[in-house]
Structure formats: C-alpha cells, structure tokens
Amino acid sequence: MARTAVRGRLNAPGGRRPQTPPLSWRTTTVAAVSDETPRVRTLRLEVPDWPGPSVGQQRAGQHVDIRLTADDGYQAERAYSIASAPGEPLALTVERLEDGEVSPYLTEELRPGDLLEVRGPIGGYFVWETGFGGPLLLAAGGSGIVPLRSILRHRSLSGSQVPVRLLYSSRSWEDVIYRTELDVPAEGVEVIHTLTRSQPPLWKGYARRVDAPMLAEVAWPAAEKPLAYVCGPTSFVESVAAGLVGLGYPAGRVRTERFGATGG
C-alpha cells in the first residue's frame, strides 16, 4: 500500500466519477522545488497555456498524471493531486517512497529547469467550487492534505466566506505538510491537528488516530448540512467516512479519495 501523494483512485461511496475526455500529454518545465518535510517536496511547474482550452478549467481537488521516460524507452506513470488552486501556477506535492519508481526521482533528483510530461487536470468527483457552499469539513491523513490544500487556497482566492474545519492526522509534528501555511489559516478556517506517534513537549492537541469521539467533537453538526471531503490511506478514509455517516452525515455529502497500491 503506497502512502504518498501518488493516488490509486477508487470510486467513492455515493456516486461514480464523471468520465473525462481524452487528454494530451504536455511537456512542462520545473520552475521551483521546495521541501515541506524531510520526505515531502512541492514542485512548481510551468505549463504552457495551463489549463488550456482543450482541457477545461482546473477545479480544486483534481489531479494530474505524470510520465517519466528512461533512456531505454521505459515509461512510468503516476497520478498526483494538484496542490495549487485554480488560477495559480501548477504545483504538485510528492512524498518519497524508498522503493518507489517515480517519487524518489521527483523528490531528490529533479531540479529547476528539468522537464516533465503532464496530463490533466483530471477528475470531477473530489472537487469543490464556491457554489457548492458549506460549511466544509476537511479530513486529511498524511499527504491526503494535498488536494484539501487546493480547496483551501481556492476558497481564500475566490473570497468565499464558507466556514471550514480541517482535521489533519500526522505521525509527528515534523511530518505535518504545509505546516507554516496551516499555522496561519485564513479567516473562517479552523485547523485541528492530531499526532498519532509522537508529540512535541507541551502538546495540547489530539494524540491518537481519528476515532468516533474525536469526530463527534470536531465535525460540524449534521443539522447544518455540511459537506465533507476525506483524503488519505484507505483505512483512514473508511474509518472517517463511516464515522461521519454515523453522526448523521448523508453518504452523498461525504466525498472521499483514498491512496492505493501504486508503486510510488
């Protein structure tokens, strides 16, 4: 099971993903790289005419495919969630898998000026637009924060006042992705952390895996008709989604995206 920003995308409960039209591969240039944690790096890409009239407008929560080609012609493809909001330069956040084919190259060897092949944006189910309203409950496990960051940035850039609660589960404080950004959330956004393996001195937040009592304390009441987005490893997603349904959330109001066995 790959636990990374590379996604093995499965249909979420409550509906099928809309089919997307065929997309073409485009060559992009790496504009900048920045380390989020010792294992996680964000890549900012320059894509000509992104998102392009033949592709359609990017939506918060979508992903792209990345293709690498070796000198002998061997190719490897992986799907990565988009970390940036619509209208921003395309950014991807990648977690390194030690035995992966693609993520070690992207997180250790790639440099500004290098070229990548990209196809997208892709996906129509795990997306949020301002017209969808809220309140929003965002729940992330590890690098499941990546598409939720796109949603948060889109909310801020669009001027939306929809209230948001983000519940973010990480192994340790050092593993929190976008930590500096999340330390100063936009107005109307509340960030709640839980650290499952180790906590810094004087830690006052949650210190366990997300469970039903935690969700009962954090989640918007079902009577407020919230919309939930849950992203992370399969076990995390299934547990949180079931917990929210148990709190009275209609299954169709809980959108999920889970990690799969991708090989990294």
Backbone hydrogen bonds, N-H to C=O, Kabsch-Sander energy under -0.5 kcal/mol:
donor,donor_aa,acceptor,acceptor_aa,energy
2,A,260,G,-0.6
4,T,2,A,-0.8
7,R,79,A,-2.3
9,R,7,R,-0.7
15,G,12,A,-1.2
26,R,118,V,-2.7
28,T,116,L,-3.7
29,T,46,E,-2.0
30,V,114,D,-3.0
31,A,29,T,-0.6
31,A,44,R,-2.9
32,A,44,R,-1.5
34,S,42,T,-2.1
36,E,40,V,-2.6
37,T,40,V,-1.5
40,V,37,T,-0.7
41,R,94,V,-2.5
42,T,34,S,-3.2
43,L,92,L,-3.4
44,R,32,A,-2.9
45,L,43,L,-0.5
45,L,90,L,-3.1
46,E,29,T,-3.3
47,V,45,L,-0.7
50,W,47,V,-1.8
52,G,49,D,-0.6
55,V,52,G,-1.2
56,G,52,G,-1.9
60,A,128,W,-0.6
62,Q,59,R,-1.6
63,H,122,I,-2.2
64,V,80,Y,-2.6
65,D,119,R,-2.8
66,I,78,R,-3.1
67,R,117,E,-2.0
68,L,76,A,-2.6
70,A,74,Y,-3.4
73,G,70,A,-2.0
76,A,68,L,-2.2
78,R,66,I,-2.1
80,Y,64,V,-2.9
81,S,5,A,-1.1
82,I,62,Q,-2.4
83,A,91,A,-2.9
84,S,91,A,-0.9
88,E,85,A,-2.3
90,L,45,L,-0.5
92,L,43,L,-2.4
93,T,81,S,-0.7
94,V,41,R,-3.1
96,R,39,R,-2.9
100,G,97,L,-1.8
101,E,263,G,-1.1
103,S,264,G,-4.4
106,L,102,V,-2.1
107,T,103,S,-2.3
108,E,104,P,-1.6
109,E,104,P,-0.6
109,E,105,Y,-1.5
110,L,105,Y,-2.1
113,G,30,V,-3.1
114,D,111,R,-2.2
116,L,28,T,-2.1
117,E,67,R,-1.1
118,V,26,R,-3.0
119,R,65,D,-2.2
122,I,63,H,-2.9
127,V,125,Y,-1.7
128,W,60,A,-1.8
132,F,129,E,-2.3
133,G,130,T,-1.3
136,L,163,P,-2.6
137,L,227,L,-2.2
138,L,136,L,-0.5
138,L,165,R,-3.0
139,A,229,Y,-2.8
140,A,167,L,-2.6
141,G,231,C,-2.1
142,G,140,A,-0.5
142,G,169,S,-2.9
144,G,141,G,-1.8
145,I,142,G,-1.3
146,V,143,S,-1.7
148,L,144,G,-0.6
149,R,145,I,-2.2
150,S,146,V,-1.3
151,I,147,P,-1.6
152,L,148,L,-2.6
153,R,149,R,-2.8
154,H,150,S,-2.3
155,R,151,I,-2.5
156,S,152,L,-2.1
157,L,153,R,-2.8
158,S,154,H,-2.2
159,G,155,R,-0.6
159,G,156,S,-0.9
160,S,155,R,-1.6
164,V,188,G,-2.5
165,R,136,L,-2.2
166,L,190,E,-3.1
167,L,138,L,-3.2
167,L,165,R,-0.5
168,Y,166,L,-0.6
168,Y,192,I,-2.8
169,S,140,A,-3.0
169,S,167,L,-0.5
170,S,168,Y,-0.5
170,S,194,T,-2.5
175,D,172,S,-0.9
176,V,173,W,-1.2
177,I,175,D,-0.5
179,R,176,V,-0.8
182,L,178,Y,-2.8
183,D,179,R,-1.6
184,V,180,T,-0.6
184,V,181,E,-0.9
189,V,186,A,-2.0
190,E,164,V,-2.6
190,E,188,G,-0.5
192,I,166,L,-3.5
192,I,190,E,-0.5
194,T,168,Y,-2.2
195,L,206,Y,-2.0
196,T,170,S,-2.6
196,T,194,T,-0.6
197,R,171,R,-2.4
198,S,171,R,-1.8
203,W,200,P,-1.4
206,Y,193,H,-1.3
215,L,211,D,-2.4
216,A,212,A,-2.4
217,E,213,P,-1.4
218,V,214,M,-2.2
219,A,215,L,-2.8
224,E,221,P,-2.0
225,K,222,A,-2.0
227,L,135,P,-2.6
228,A,253,R,-3.0
229,Y,137,L,-2.5
230,V,255,R,-2.7
231,C,139,A,-2.5
232,G,257,E,-1.5
237,V,233,P,-2.6
238,E,234,T,-2.8
239,S,235,S,-2.0
240,V,236,F,-2.7
241,A,237,V,-2.9
242,A,238,E,-2.2
243,G,239,S,-2.1
244,L,240,V,-2.5
245,V,241,A,-2.3
246,G,242,A,-2.1
247,L,243,G,-0.9
247,L,244,L,-0.5
248,G,245,V,-1.6
249,Y,244,L,-2.4
253,R,250,P,-2.3
254,V,251,A,-1.6
255,R,228,A,-3.0
255,R,253,R,-0.6
257,E,230,V,-2.2
259,F,232,G,-1.8
262,T,260,G,-1.1
